[in-house]
Amino acid sequence: MQQVTRKKLAAGVNLTCVTTPKFKRAVLRAVLLLPLGGPDAALRACLPHVLRRGTKSLPDLRAIGAELDELYGARIEAVVRKEGEHLAVGFLSDCIDESCAPGADGLTAGVIRLLAELLCDPYTQDGVFCPDYTAGERENLIDRIAAQKNDPRAWAPLRLTQLMCADEAYGQPVYGTKEQAEKITEKKLYAAYRRALDEAQLELFYCGPLAPETVGQMFAETPLTEPRTGAGALPATCVLAQPKEAAREIIEEEAVTQGKLSLGFRTGGASLTGGDAAAYWMFQTLYGGSTSSKLFLNVREKQSLCYYASAQFVASKGLMLVNSGIENDKFAVARDEILRQLDVCREGDITDAEIDSARRTLSGGWRAMLDDPLTLERYWMGQAAAGTLTSPEERIAQLETVDRARIVAAAQATALDTVYFMKGAAQ
């Protein structure tokens, strides 16, 4: 049984521990949690990659690699993530559990010290970041921003949320804009780093067999737990129960061979922090979240209108996104059938078998999460950003009480906000 504890180590510093003997590797994380978007967006997206290039005592990747080898092949990666309307930047690490390797006593503490050094004691030249490191990571960031459009299946829902939430923080690009990235210099980046250290909430995480008190003491012996007096309370993610205006349709031509149709809905307030989230997960799964869902069986299989069709409940923001791949000339008929299947759910045309299948799908997914420490880390990061502490086991238990009436109510609360069609440009 996993034990989850969350503790405030200092002002603006929180530690979440998942204590379990189940895994042979421990997972650790140290990230700064900041508001999404703003003039520092690209700077913050670049920041952990530059920090990962060197520290005061380990000034380059070769030195860091040698240190990781000494830590039994531990791994540390830069993190840049959207969590609701917050941006998480920092580092994620995993290392072998100390009990599984002879002579590995102190391994976890060593990894924590390295995380602290990467985040708090970077390699600098003349009081700012190394110009070469900054220039290299600036170009990498520009490439990452451009590369987002290279995967149309992923770009379409991203573009939908940009359009749908254009006047909300959630619609801001995680990596910032190309124009912002092109203006990054070592001086601007170092200034943004200092602002982030002053303003951010620091979220620490550990998953492994060590007791929370032991892990907390390890972190307390590093600069990571110095009080962050400038870190104010993060604004909660804005969840709109209904669209602000009538549903819009937006069509953009791109150089794609297969059209991408994405529909964005408001969930009536169902989210991590409000509404009937358990019922909404059930509805979303039954509607389009599995191979037994209405969208898959009817829109894709029976009518062959889509190459794929699925629905995602973005619980951190209170959105449901439906994504599909279609032929360009199937736009209207595919859109109408996707919406018709929603009406079927609203009318209560839902069988007991569909409800049972949705419950099994969700329960199986959350149980599988309990077997993967990296997935657990991502789950608890989302919980921390939302200010909640609901475990996967509790989510599973909540499903057992969801009946047809609550599923229908979730469907009826769903309101179409934006239809986005990425249409293949004529060749």
Beta strands, then each sheet from edge to edge (+ up, - down):
strand 1: 3-10
strand 2: 13-19
strand 3: 25-35
strand 4: 75-83
strand 5: 86-96
strand 6: 124-125
strand 7: 128-129
strand 8: 201-208
strand 9: 248-254
strand 10: 259-266
strand 11: 308-314
strand 12: 319-326
strand 13: 415-424
sheet 1: 1+ 2- 8- 3+ 5- 4+
sheet 2: 6+ 7-
sheet 3: 9+ 13+ 10- 12+ 11-
end
